[in-house]
Amino acid sequence: MTELVGTCLACKKDIYCLDGFLNGVLTNEKEIYCFNCYENTKNDEKNPQN
Ligand SMILES: [Zn+2]
């Protein structure tokens, strides 16, 4: 079963739930990211470059 959960906040890619497995990441803030963008946000938090 494939269920559309939402879209990645960063790249607007559709995120689906496939047989109970989310092909993205739902954060504690209820934000949805694909794996690529989630990795990017994680890195940004770990290594702020501002
Ligand atoms: Zn994305």
mmCIF file of the protein (N, C-alpha, C, O) and its ligand, coordinates in Angstrom:
data_MODEL
# 
_entry.id   MODEL 
# 
loop_
_entity.id 
_entity.type 
_entity.pdbx_number_of_molecules 
1 polymer     1 
2 non-polymer 1 
# 
_entity_poly.entity_id                      1 
_entity_poly.type                           'polypeptide(L)' 
_entity_poly.nstd_linkage                   no 
_entity_poly.nstd_monomer                   no 
_entity_poly.pdbx_seq_one_letter_code       MTELVGTCLACKKDIYCLDGFLNGVLTNEKEIYCFNCYENTKNDEKNPQN 
_entity_poly.pdbx_seq_one_letter_code_can   MTELVGTCLACKKDIYCLDGFLNGVLTNEKEIYCFNCYENTKNDEKNPQN 
_entity_poly.pdbx_strand_id                 A 
# 
loop_
_entity_poly_seq.entity_id 
_entity_poly_seq.num 
_entity_poly_seq.mon_id 
_entity_poly_seq.hetero 
1 1  MET n 
1 2  THR n 
1 3  GLU n 
1 4  LEU n 
1 5  VAL n 
1 6  GLY n 
1 7  THR n 
1 8  CYS n 
1 9  LEU n 
1 10 ALA n 
1 11 CYS n 
1 12 LYS n 
1 13 LYS n 
1 14 ASP n 
1 15 ILE n 
1 16 TYR n 
1 17 CYS n 
1 18 LEU n 
1 19 ASP n 
1 20 GLY n 
1 21 PHE n 
1 22 LEU n 
1 23 ASN n 
1 24 GLY n 
1 25 VAL n 
1 26 LEU n 
1 27 THR n 
1 28 ASN n 
1 29 GLU n 
1 30 LYS n 
1 31 GLU n 
1 32 ILE n 
1 33 TYR n 
1 34 CYS n 
1 35 PHE n 
1 36 ASN n 
1 37 CYS n 
1 38 TYR n 
1 39 GLU n 
1 40 ASN n 
1 41 THR n 
1 42 LYS n 
1 43 ASN n 
1 44 ASP n 
1 45 GLU n 
1 46 LYS n 
1 47 ASN n 
1 48 PRO n 
1 49 GLN n 
1 50 ASN n 
# 
loop_
_struct_asym.id 
_struct_asym.entity_id 
A 1 
B 2 
# 
loop_
_chem_comp.id 
_chem_comp.type 
_chem_comp.mon_nstd_flag 
ALA 'L-peptide linking' y 
ASN 'L-peptide linking' y 
ASP 'L-peptide linking' y 
CYS 'L-peptide linking' y 
GLN 'L-peptide linking' y 
GLU 'L-peptide linking' y 
GLY 'peptide linking'   y 
ILE 'L-peptide linking' y 
LEU 'L-peptide linking' y 
LYS 'L-peptide linking' y 
MET 'L-peptide linking' y 
PHE 'L-peptide linking' y 
PRO 'L-peptide linking' y 
THR 'L-peptide linking' y 
TYR 'L-peptide linking' y 
VAL 'L-peptide linking' y 
ZN  non-polymer         . 
# 
_pdbx_entity_nonpoly.entity_id   2 
_pdbx_entity_nonpoly.name        ? 
_pdbx_entity_nonpoly.comp_id     ZN 
# 
_pdbx_nonpoly_scheme.asym_id         B 
_pdbx_nonpoly_scheme.entity_id       2 
_pdbx_nonpoly_scheme.mon_id          ZN 
_pdbx_nonpoly_scheme.ndb_seq_num     1 
_pdbx_nonpoly_scheme.pdb_seq_num     101 
_pdbx_nonpoly_scheme.auth_seq_num    101 
_pdbx_nonpoly_scheme.pdb_mon_id      ZN 
_pdbx_nonpoly_scheme.auth_mon_id     ZN 
_pdbx_nonpoly_scheme.pdb_strand_id   A 
_pdbx_nonpoly_scheme.pdb_ins_code    . 
# 
loop_
_atom_site.group_PDB 
_atom_site.id 
_atom_site.type_symbol 
_atom_site.label_atom_id 
_atom_site.label_alt_id 
_atom_site.label_comp_id 
_atom_site.label_asym_id 
_atom_site.label_entity_id 
_atom_site.label_seq_id 
_atom_site.pdbx_PDB_ins_code 
_atom_site.Cartn_x 
_atom_site.Cartn_y 
_atom_site.Cartn_z 
_atom_site.occupancy 
_atom_site.B_iso_or_equiv 
_atom_site.pdbx_formal_charge 
_atom_site.auth_seq_id 
_atom_site.auth_comp_id 
_atom_site.auth_asym_id 
_atom_site.auth_atom_id 
_atom_site.pdbx_PDB_model_num 
ATOM   1   N  N  . MET A 1 1  ? 0.849  -1.198 0.000  1.00 0.00 ? 1   MET A N  1 
ATOM   2   C  CA . MET A 1 1  ? 0.000  0.000  0.000  1.00 0.00 ? 1   MET A CA 1 
ATOM   3   C  C  . MET A 1 1  ? 0.879  1.239  0.000  1.00 0.00 ? 1   MET A C  1 
ATOM   4   O  O  . MET A 1 1  ? 1.844  1.329  0.758  1.00 0.00 ? 1   MET A O  1 
ATOM   5   N  N  . THR A 1 2  ? 0.541  2.180  -0.845 1.00 0.00 ? 2   THR A N  1 
ATOM   6   C  CA . THR A 1 2  ? 1.295  3.424  -0.915 1.00 0.00 ? 2   THR A CA 1 
ATOM   7   C  C  . THR A 1 2  ? 0.375  4.584  -0.559 1.00 0.00 ? 2   THR A C  1 
ATOM   8   O  O  . THR A 1 2  ? -0.683 4.773  -1.158 1.00 0.00 ? 2   THR A O  1 
ATOM   9   N  N  . GLU A 1 3  ? 0.808  5.352  0.430  1.00 0.00 ? 3   GLU A N  1 
ATOM   10  C  CA . GLU A 1 3  ? -0.019 6.463  0.896  1.00 0.00 ? 3   GLU A CA 1 
ATOM   11  C  C  . GLU A 1 3  ? 0.785  7.755  0.846  1.00 0.00 ? 3   GLU A C  1 
ATOM   12  O  O  . GLU A 1 3  ? 1.890  7.829  1.383  1.00 0.00 ? 3   GLU A O  1 
ATOM   13  N  N  . LEU A 1 4  ? 0.219  8.775  0.196  1.00 0.00 ? 4   LEU A N  1 
ATOM   14  C  CA . LEU A 1 4  ? 0.914  10.056 0.144  1.00 0.00 ? 4   LEU A CA 1 
ATOM   15  C  C  . LEU A 1 4  ? 0.829  10.726 1.517  1.00 0.00 ? 4   LEU A C  1 
ATOM   16  O  O  . LEU A 1 4  ? -0.259 10.990 2.029  1.00 0.00 ? 4   LEU A O  1 
ATOM   17  N  N  . VAL A 1 5  ? 1.997  10.994 2.099  1.00 0.00 ? 5   VAL A N  1 
ATOM   18  C  CA . VAL A 1 5  ? 2.037  11.573 3.439  1.00 0.00 ? 5   VAL A CA 1 
ATOM   19  C  C  . VAL A 1 5  ? 2.128  13.092 3.369  1.00 0.00 ? 5   VAL A C  1 
ATOM   20  O  O  . VAL A 1 5  ? 1.530  13.806 4.174  1.00 0.00 ? 5   VAL A O  1 
ATOM   21  N  N  . GLY A 1 6  ? 2.892  13.572 2.386  1.00 0.00 ? 6   GLY A N  1 
ATOM   22  C  CA . GLY A 1 6  ? 3.058  15.017 2.247  1.00 0.00 ? 6   GLY A CA 1 
ATOM   23  C  C  . GLY A 1 6  ? 4.166  15.290 1.266  1.00 0.00 ? 6   GLY A C  1 
ATOM   24  O  O  . GLY A 1 6  ? 4.567  14.403 0.512  1.00 0.00 ? 6   GLY A O  1 
ATOM   25  N  N  . THR A 1 7  ? 4.664  16.505 1.267  1.00 0.00 ? 7   THR A N  1 
ATOM   26  C  CA . THR A 1 7  ? 5.754  16.847 0.372  1.00 0.00 ? 7   THR A CA 1 
ATOM   27  C  C  . THR A 1 7  ? 6.936  17.373 1.176  1.00 0.00 ? 7   THR A C  1 
ATOM   28  O  O  . THR A 1 7  ? 6.766  18.000 2.221  1.00 0.00 ? 7   THR A O  1 
ATOM   29  N  N  . CYS A 1 8  ? 8.119  17.108 0.674  1.00 0.00 ? 8   CYS A N  1 
ATOM   30  C  CA . CYS A 1 8  ? 9.334  17.597 1.306  1.00 0.00 ? 8   CYS A CA 1 
ATOM   31  C  C  . CYS A 1 8  ? 9.286  19.127 1.378  1.00 0.00 ? 8   CYS A C  1 
ATOM   32  O  O  . CYS A 1 8  ? 9.005  19.799 0.385  1.00 0.00 ? 8   CYS A O  1 
ATOM   33  N  N  . LEU A 1 9  ? 9.565  19.661 2.568  1.00 0.00 ? 9   LEU A N  1 
ATOM   34  C  CA . LEU A 1 9  ? 9.512  21.112 2.749  1.00 0.00 ? 9   LEU A CA 1 
ATOM   35  C  C  . LEU A 1 9  ? 10.578 21.822 1.932  1.00 0.00 ? 9   LEU A C  1 
ATOM   36  O  O  . LEU A 1 9  ? 10.414 22.988 1.574  1.00 0.00 ? 9   LEU A O  1 
ATOM   37  N  N  . ALA A 1 10 ? 11.665 21.130 1.637  1.00 0.00 ? 10  ALA A N  1 
ATOM   38  C  CA . ALA A 1 10 ? 12.783 21.783 0.966  1.00 0.00 ? 10  ALA A CA 1 
ATOM   39  C  C  . ALA A 1 10 ? 12.674 21.682 -0.553 1.00 0.00 ? 10  ALA A C  1 
ATOM   40  O  O  . ALA A 1 10 ? 12.817 22.690 -1.246 1.00 0.00 ? 10  ALA A O  1 
ATOM   41  N  N  . CYS A 1 11 ? 12.423 20.486 -1.082 1.00 0.00 ? 11  CYS A N  1 
ATOM   42  C  CA . CYS A 1 11 ? 12.459 20.315 -2.533 1.00 0.00 ? 11  CYS A CA 1 
ATOM   43  C  C  . CYS A 1 11 ? 11.084 19.997 -3.116 1.00 0.00 ? 11  CYS A C  1 
ATOM   44  O  O  . CYS A 1 11 ? 10.952 19.825 -4.328 1.00 0.00 ? 11  CYS A O  1 
ATOM   45  N  N  . LYS A 1 12 ? 10.062 19.918 -2.269 1.00 0.00 ? 12  LYS A N  1 
ATOM   46  C  CA . LYS A 1 12 ? 8.667  19.711 -2.708 1.00 0.00 ? 12  LYS A CA 1 
ATOM   47  C  C  . LYS A 1 12 ? 8.435  18.354 -3.348 1.00 0.00 ? 12  LYS A C  1 
ATOM   48  O  O  . LYS A 1 12 ? 7.442  18.158 -4.047 1.00 0.00 ? 12  LYS A O  1 
ATOM   49  N  N  . LYS A 1 13 ? 9.338  17.424 -3.116 1.00 0.00 ? 13  LYS A N  1 
ATOM   50  C  CA . LYS A 1 13 ? 9.134  16.071 -3.626 1.00 0.00 ? 13  LYS A CA 1 
ATOM   51  C  C  . LYS A 1 13 ? 8.046  15.393 -2.805 1.00 0.00 ? 13  LYS A C  1 
ATOM   52  O  O  . LYS A 1 13 ? 7.948  15.611 -1.597 1.00 0.00 ? 13  LYS A O  1 
ATOM   53  N  N  . ASP A 1 14 ? 7.220  14.561 -3.465 1.00 0.00 ? 14  ASP A N  1 
ATOM   54  C  CA . ASP A 1 14 ? 6.184  13.840 -2.744 1.00 0.00 ? 14  ASP A CA 1 
ATOM   55  C  C  . ASP A 1 14 ? 6.806  12.768 -1.852 1.00 0.00 ? 14  ASP A C  1 
ATOM   56  O  O  . ASP A 1 14 ? 7.696  12.031 -2.276 1.00 0.00 ? 14  ASP A O  1 
ATOM   57  N  N  . ILE A 1 15 ? 6.333  12.696 -0.632 1.00 0.00 ? 15  ILE A N  1 
ATOM   58  C  CA . ILE A 1 15 ? 6.814  11.691 0.313  1.00 0.00 ? 15  ILE A CA 1 
ATOM   59  C  C  . ILE A 1 15 ? 5.690  10.687 0.545  1.00 0.00 ? 15  ILE A C  1 
ATOM   60  O  O  . ILE A 1 15 ? 4.576  11.067 0.907  1.00 0.00 ? 15  ILE A O  1 
ATOM   61  N  N  . TYR A 1 16 ? 5.981  9.428  0.340  1.00 0.00 ? 16  TYR A N  1 
ATOM   62  C  CA . TYR A 1 16 ? 4.981  8.375  0.470  1.00 0.00 ? 16  TYR A CA 1 
ATOM   63  C  C  . TYR A 1 16 ? 5.304  7.451  1.630  1.00 0.00 ? 16  TYR A C  1 
ATOM   64  O  O  . TYR A 1 16 ? 6.453  7.308  2.048  1.00 0.00 ? 16  TYR A O  1 
ATOM   65  N  N  . CYS A 1 17 ? 4.245  6.829  2.133  1.00 0.00 ? 17  CYS A N  1 
ATOM   66  C  CA . CYS A 1 17 ? 4.411  5.756  3.097  1.00 0.00 ? 17  CYS A CA 1 
ATOM   67  C  C  . CYS A 1 17 ? 4.193  4.444  2.340  1.00 0.00 ? 17  CYS A C  1 
ATOM   68  O  O  . CYS A 1 17 ? 3.100  4.185  1.837  1.00 0.00 ? 17  CYS A O  1 
ATOM   69  N  N  . LEU A 1 18 ? 5.234  3.624  2.263  1.00 0.00 ? 18  LEU A N  1 
ATOM   70  C  CA . LEU A 1 18 ? 5.182  2.382  1.498  1.00 0.00 ? 18  LEU A CA 1 
ATOM   71  C  C  . LEU A 1 18 ? 5.146  1.209  2.467  1.00 0.00 ? 18  LEU A C  1 
ATOM   72  O  O  . LEU A 1 18 ? 6.153  0.897  3.103  1.00 0.00 ? 18  LEU A O  1 
ATOM   73  N  N  . ASP A 1 19 ? 3.998  0.560  2.583  1.00 0.00 ? 19  ASP A N  1 
ATOM   74  C  CA . ASP A 1 19 ? 3.868  -0.586 3.485  1.00 0.00 ? 19  ASP A CA 1 
ATOM   75  C  C  . ASP A 1 19 ? 4.377  -0.252 4.881  1.00 0.00 ? 19  ASP A C  1 
ATOM   76  O  O  . ASP A 1 19 ? 5.057  -1.069 5.503  1.00 0.00 ? 19  ASP A O  1 
ATOM   77  N  N  . GLY A 1 20 ? 4.062  0.921  5.372  1.00 0.00 ? 20  GLY A N  1 
ATOM   78  C  CA . GLY A 1 20 ? 4.461  1.312  6.721  1.00 0.00 ? 20  GLY A CA 1 
ATOM   79  C  C  . GLY A 1 20 ? 5.836  1.942  6.784  1.00 0.00 ? 20  GLY A C  1 
ATOM   80  O  O  . GLY A 1 20 ? 6.259  2.401  7.845  1.00 0.00 ? 20  GLY A O  1 
ATOM   81  N  N  . PHE A 1 21 ? 6.540  1.972  5.661  1.00 0.00 ? 21  PHE A N  1 
ATOM   82  C  CA . PHE A 1 21 ? 7.874  2.577  5.647  1.00 0.00 ? 21  PHE A CA 1 
ATOM   83  C  C  . PHE A 1 21 ? 7.806  3.919  4.956  1.00 0.00 ? 21  PHE A C  1 
ATOM   84  O  O  . PHE A 1 21 ? 7.407  4.001  3.794  1.00 0.00 ? 21  PHE A O  1 
ATOM   85  N  N  . LEU A 1 22 ? 8.194  4.984  5.664  1.00 0.00 ? 22  LEU A N  1 
ATOM   86  C  CA . LEU A 1 22 ? 8.150  6.326  5.107  1.00 0.00 ? 22  LEU A CA 1 
ATOM   87  C  C  . LEU A 1 22 ? 9.410  6.562  4.275  1.00 0.00 ? 22  LEU A C  1 
ATOM   88  O  O  . LEU A 1 22 ? 10.520 6.357  4.766  1.00 0.00 ? 22  LEU A O  1 
ATOM   89  N  N  . ASN A 1 23 ? 9.250  6.987  3.031  1.00 0.00 ? 23  ASN A N  1 
ATOM   90  C  CA . ASN A 1 23 ? 10.436 7.234  2.205  1.00 0.00 ? 23  ASN A CA 1 
ATOM   91  C  C  . ASN A 1 23 ? 10.943 8.651  2.386  1.00 0.00 ? 23  ASN A C  1 
ATOM   92  O  O  . ASN A 1 23 ? 11.358 9.311  1.433  1.00 0.00 ? 23  ASN A O  1 
ATOM   93  N  N  . GLY A 1 24 ? 10.902 9.098  3.614  1.00 0.00 ? 24  GLY A N  1 
ATOM   94  C  CA . GLY A 1 24 ? 11.398 10.410 3.998  1.00 0.00 ? 24  GLY A CA 1 
ATOM   95  C  C  . GLY A 1 24 ? 11.489 10.456 5.508  1.00 0.00 ? 24  GLY A C  1 
ATOM   96  O  O  . GLY A 1 24 ? 11.512 9.413  6.161  1.00 0.00 ? 24  GLY A O  1 
ATOM   97  N  N  . VAL A 1 25 ? 11.542 11.658 6.074  1.00 0.00 ? 25  VAL A N  1 
ATOM   98  C  CA . VAL A 1 25 ? 11.703 11.802 7.516  1.00 0.00 ? 25  VAL A CA 1 
ATOM   99  C  C  . VAL A 1 25 ? 10.667 12.774 8.050  1.00 0.00 ? 25  VAL A C  1 
ATOM   100 O  O  . VAL A 1 25 ? 10.497 13.869 7.513  1.00 0.00 ? 25  VAL A O  1 
ATOM   101 N  N  . LEU A 1 26 ? 9.979  12.376 9.104  1.00 0.00 ? 26  LEU A N  1 
ATOM   102 C  CA . LEU A 1 26 ? 9.043  13.263 9.785  1.00 0.00 ? 26  LEU A CA 1 
ATOM   103 C  C  . LEU A 1 26 ? 9.728  13.753 11.057 1.00 0.00 ? 26  LEU A C  1 
ATOM   104 O  O  . LEU A 1 26 ? 10.062 12.953 11.931 1.00 0.00 ? 26  LEU A O  1 
ATOM   105 N  N  . THR A 1 27 ? 9.938  15.059 11.165 1.00 0.00 ? 27  THR A N  1 
ATOM   106 C  CA . THR A 1 27 ? 10.675 15.591 12.308 1.00 0.00 ? 27  THR A CA 1 
ATOM   107 C  C  . THR A 1 27 ? 9.760  15.763 13.505 1.00 0.00 ? 27  THR A C  1 
ATOM   108 O  O  . THR A 1 27 ? 8.544  15.604 13.399 1.00 0.00 ? 27  THR A O  1 
ATOM   109 N  N  . ASN A 1 28 ? 10.353 16.090 14.644 1.00 0.00 ? 28  ASN A N  1 
ATOM   110 C  CA . ASN A 1 28 ? 9.568  16.325 15.855 1.00 0.00 ? 28  ASN A CA 1 
ATOM   111 C  C  . ASN A 1 28 ? 8.624  17.500 15.677 1.00 0.00 ? 28  ASN A C  1 
ATOM   112 O  O  . ASN A 1 28 ? 7.606  17.592 16.364 1.00 0.00 ? 28  ASN A O  1 
ATOM   113 N  N  . GLU A 1 29 ? 8.951  18.394 14.765 1.00 0.00 ? 29  GLU A N  1 
ATOM   114 C  CA . GLU A 1 29 ? 8.112  19.561 14.500 1.00 0.00 ? 29  GLU A CA 1 
ATOM   115 C  C  . GLU A 1 29 ? 7.036  19.238 13.470 1.00 0.00 ? 29  GLU A C  1 
ATOM   116 O  O  . GLU A 1 29 ? 6.344  20.136 12.991 1.00 0.00 ? 29  GLU A O  1 
ATOM   117 N  N  . LYS A 1 30 ? 6.890  17.940 13.125 1.00 0.00 ? 30  LYS A N  1 
ATOM   118 C  CA . LYS A 1 30 ? 5.899  17.488 12.151 1.00 0.00 ? 30  LYS A CA 1 
ATOM   119 C  C  . LYS A 1 30 ? 6.194  18.027 10.756 1.00 0.00 ? 30  LYS A C  1 
ATOM   120 O  O  . LYS A 1 30 ? 5.289  18.224 9.945  1.00 0.00 ? 30  LYS A O  1 
ATOM   121 N  N  . GLU A 1 31 ? 7.468  18.260 10.497 1.00 0.00 ? 31  GLU A N  1 
ATOM   122 C  CA . GLU A 1 31 ? 7.887  18.685 9.173  1.00 0.00 ? 31  GLU A CA 1 
ATOM   123 C  C  . GLU A 1 31 ? 8.362  17.460 8.398  1.00 0.00 ? 31  GLU A C  1 
ATOM   124 O  O  . GLU A 1 31 ? 8.963  16.550 8.970  1.00 0.00 ? 31  GLU A O  1 
ATOM   125 N  N  . ILE A 1 32 ? 8.094  17.442 7.112  1.00 0.00 ? 32  ILE A N  1 
ATOM   126 C  CA . ILE A 1 32 ? 8.445  16.281 6.299  1.00 0.00 ? 32  ILE A CA 1 
ATOM   127 C  C  . ILE A 1 32 ? 9.561  16.657 5.329  1.00 0.00 ? 32  ILE A C  1 
ATOM   128 O  O  . ILE A 1 32 ? 9.486  17.663 4.623  1.00 0.00 ? 32  ILE A O  1 
ATOM   129 N  N  . TYR A 1 33 ? 10.589 15.825 5.316  1.00 0.00 ? 33  TYR A N  1 
ATOM   130 C  CA . TYR A 1 33 ? 11.694 16.003 4.371  1.00 0.00 ? 33  TYR A CA 1 
ATOM   131 C  C  . TYR A 1 33 ? 12.000 14.670 3.702  1.00 0.00 ? 33  TYR A C  1 
ATOM   132 O  O  . TYR A 1 33 ? 11.795 13.612 4.296  1.00 0.00 ? 33  TYR A O  1 
ATOM   133 N  N  . CYS A 1 34 ? 12.492 14.720 2.464  1.00 0.00 ? 34  CYS A N  1 
ATOM   134 C  CA . CYS A 1 34 ? 13.050 13.517 1.871  1.00 0.00 ? 34  CYS A CA 1 
ATOM   135 C  C  . CYS A 1 34 ? 14.408 13.268 2.538  1.00 0.00 ? 34  CYS A C  1 
ATOM   136 O  O  . CYS A 1 34 ? 14.929 14.134 3.240  1.00 0.00 ? 34  CYS A O  1 
ATOM   137 N  N  . PHE A 1 35 ? 14.970 12.091 2.314  1.00 0.00 ? 35  PHE A N  1 
ATOM   138 C  CA . PHE A 1 35 ? 16.212 11.750 3.013  1.00 0.00 ? 35  PHE A CA 1 
ATOM   139 C  C  . PHE A 1 35 ? 17.329 12.724 2.665  1.00 0.00 ? 35  PHE A C  1 
ATOM   140 O  O  . PHE A 1 35 ? 18.085 13.136 3.545  1.00 0.00 ? 35  PHE A O  1 
ATOM   141 N  N  . ASN A 1 36 ? 17.442 13.095 1.399  1.00 0.00 ? 36  ASN A N  1 
ATOM   142 C  CA . ASN A 1 36 ? 18.512 14.001 0.983  1.00 0.00 ? 36  ASN A CA 1 
ATOM   143 C  C  . ASN A 1 36 ? 18.429 15.321 1.733  1.00 0.00 ? 36  ASN A C  1 
ATOM   144 O  O  . ASN A 1 36 ? 19.421 15.786 2.295  1.00 0.00 ? 36  ASN A O  1 
ATOM   145 N  N  . CYS A 1 37 ? 17.245 15.924 1.740  1.00 0.00 ? 37  CYS A N  1 
ATOM   146 C  CA . CYS A 1 37 ? 17.099 17.230 2.374  1.00 0.00 ? 37  CYS A CA 1 
ATOM   147 C  C  . CYS A 1 37 ? 17.240 17.120 3.885  1.00 0.00 ? 37  CYS A C  1 
ATOM   148 O  O  . CYS A 1 37 ? 17.744 18.038 4.532  1.00 0.00 ? 37  CYS A O  1 
ATOM   149 N  N  . TYR A 1 38 ? 16.794 15.998 4.451  1.00 0.00 ? 38  TYR A N  1 
ATOM   150 C  CA . TYR A 1 38 ? 16.942 15.816 5.892  1.00 0.00 ? 38  TYR A CA 1 
ATOM   151 C  C  . TYR A 1 38 ? 18.420 15.768 6.258  1.00 0.00 ? 38  TYR A C  1 
ATOM   152 O  O  . TYR A 1 38 ? 18.840 16.367 7.248  1.00 0.00 ? 38  TYR A O  1 
ATOM   153 N  N  . GLU A 1 39 ? 19.198 15.063 5.467  1.00 0.00 ? 39  GLU A N  1 
ATOM   154 C  CA . GLU A 1 39 ? 20.642 15.023 5.710  1.00 0.00 ? 39  GLU A CA 1 
ATOM   155 C  C  . GLU A 1 39 ? 21.218 16.434 5.662  1.00 0.00 ? 39  GLU A C  1 
ATOM   156 O  O  . GLU A 1 39 ? 22.071 16.794 6.474  1.00 0.00 ? 39  GLU A O  1 
ATOM   157 N  N  . ASN A 1 40 ? 20.746 17.227 4.708  1.00 0.00 ? 40  ASN A N  1 
ATOM   158 C  CA . ASN A 1 40 ? 21.254 18.596 4.585  1.00 0.00 ? 40  ASN A CA 1 
ATOM   159 C  C  . ASN A 1 40 ? 20.897 19.424 5.815  1.00 0.00 ? 40  ASN A C  1 
ATOM   160 O  O  . ASN A 1 40 ? 21.744 20.149 6.336  1.00 0.00 ? 40  ASN A O  1 
ATOM   161 N  N  . THR A 1 41 ? 19.646 19.323 6.287  1.00 0.00 ? 41  THR A N  1 
ATOM   162 C  CA . THR A 1 41 ? 19.253 20.124 7.448  1.00 0.00 ? 41  THR A CA 1 
ATOM   163 C  C  . THR A 1 41 ? 20.018 19.668 8.673  1.00 0.00 ? 41  THR A C  1 
ATOM   164 O  O  . THR A 1 41 ? 20.414 20.488 9.501  1.00 0.00 ? 41  THR A O  1 
ATOM   165 N  N  . LYS A 1 42 ? 20.232 18.351 8.796  1.00 0.00 ? 42  LYS A N  1 
ATOM   166 C  CA . LYS A 1 42 ? 20.989 17.838 9.929  1.00 0.00 ? 42  LYS A CA 1 
ATOM   167 C  C  . LYS A 1 42 ? 22.389 18.423 9.925  1.00 0.00 ? 42  LYS A C  1 
ATOM   168 O  O  . LYS A 1 42 ? 22.889 18.875 10.955 1.00 0.00 ? 42  LYS A O  1 
ATOM   169 N  N  . ASN A 1 43 ? 23.016 18.411 8.753  1.00 0.00 ? 43  ASN A N  1 
ATOM   170 C  CA . ASN A 1 43 ? 24.369 18.930 8.652  1.00 0.00 ? 43  ASN A CA 1 
ATOM   171 C  C  . ASN A 1 43 ? 24.409 20.413 8.982  1.00 0.00 ? 43  ASN A C  1 
ATOM   172 O  O  . ASN A 1 43 ? 25.347 20.894 9.620  1.00 0.00 ? 43  ASN A O  1 
ATOM   173 N  N  . ASP A 1 44 ? 23.370 21.143 8.537  1.00 0.00 ? 44  ASP A N  1 
ATOM   174 C  CA . ASP A 1 44 ? 23.332 22.569 8.826  1.00 0.00 ? 44  ASP A CA 1 
ATOM   175 C  C  . ASP A 1 44 ? 23.291 22.822 10.322 1.00 0.00 ? 44  ASP A C  1 
ATOM   176 O  O  . ASP A 1 44 ? 23.938 23.740 10.827 1.00 0.00 ? 44  ASP A O  1 
ATOM   177 N  N  . GLU A 1 45 ? 22.511 21.985 11.038 1.00 0.00 ? 45  GLU A N  1 
ATOM   178 C  CA . GLU A 1 45 ? 22.396 22.198 12.471 1.00 0.00 ? 45  GLU A CA 1 
ATOM   179 C  C  . GLU A 1 45 ? 23.681 21.842 13.187 1.00 0.00 ? 45  GLU A C  1 
ATOM   180 O  O  . GLU A 1 45 ? 24.075 22.483 14.161 1.00 0.00 ? 45  GLU A O  1 
ATOM   181 N  N  . LYS A 1 46 ? 24.332 20.792 12.673 1.00 0.00 ? 46  LYS A N  1 
ATOM   182 C  CA . LYS A 1 46 ? 25.578 20.361 13.308 1.00 0.00 ? 46  LYS A CA 1 
ATOM   183 C  C  . LYS A 1 46 ? 26.703 21.337 13.029 1.00 0.00 ? 46  LYS A C  1 
ATOM   184 O  O  . LYS A 1 46 ? 27.522 21.623 13.901 1.00 0.00 ? 46  LYS A O  1 
ATOM   185 N  N  . ASN A 1 47 ? 26.736 21.843 11.811 1.00 0.00 ? 47  ASN A N  1 
ATOM   186 C  CA . ASN A 1 47 ? 27.838 22.713 11.408 1.00 0.00 ? 47  ASN A CA 1 
ATOM   187 C  C  . ASN A 1 47 ? 27.300 24.038 10.880 1.00 0.00 ? 47  ASN A C  1 
ATOM   188 O  O  . ASN A 1 47 ? 27.329 24.283 9.674  1.00 0.00 ? 47  ASN A O  1 
ATOM   189 N  N  . PRO A 1 48 ? 26.816 24.879 11.760 1.00 0.00 ? 48  PRO A N  1 
ATOM   190 C  CA . PRO A 1 48 ? 26.288 26.176 11.264 1.00 0.00 ? 48  PRO A CA 1 
ATOM   191 C  C  . PRO A 1 48 ? 27.393 26.971 10.587 1.00 0.00 ? 48  PRO A C  1 
ATOM   192 O  O  . PRO A 1 48 ? 28.505 27.114 11.096 1.00 0.00 ? 48  PRO A O  1 
ATOM   193 N  N  . GLN A 1 49 ? 27.034 27.482 9.415  1.00 0.00 ? 49  GLN A N  1 
ATOM   194 C  CA . GLN A 1 49 ? 28.058 28.181 8.631  1.00 0.00 ? 49  GLN A CA 1 
ATOM   195 C  C  . GLN A 1 49 ? 27.652 29.636 8.412  1.00 0.00 ? 49  GLN A C  1 
ATOM   196 O  O  . GLN A 1 49 ? 27.780 30.166 7.308  1.00 0.00 ? 49  GLN A O  1 
ATOM   197 N  N  . ASN A 1 50 ? 27.171 30.264 9.452  1.00 0.00 ? 50  ASN A N  1 
ATOM   198 C  CA . ASN A 1 50 ? 26.786 31.672 9.297  1.00 0.00 ? 50  ASN A CA 1 
ATOM   199 C  C  . ASN A 1 50 ? 27.583 32.566 10.223 1.00 0.00 ? 50  ASN A C  1 
ATOM   200 O  O  . ASN A 1 50 ? 27.389 33.781 10.226 1.00 0.00 ? 50  ASN A O  1 
HETATM 201 ZN ZN . ZN  B 2 .  ? 13.693 17.094 -0.359 1.00 0.00 2 101 ZN  A ZN 1 
# 
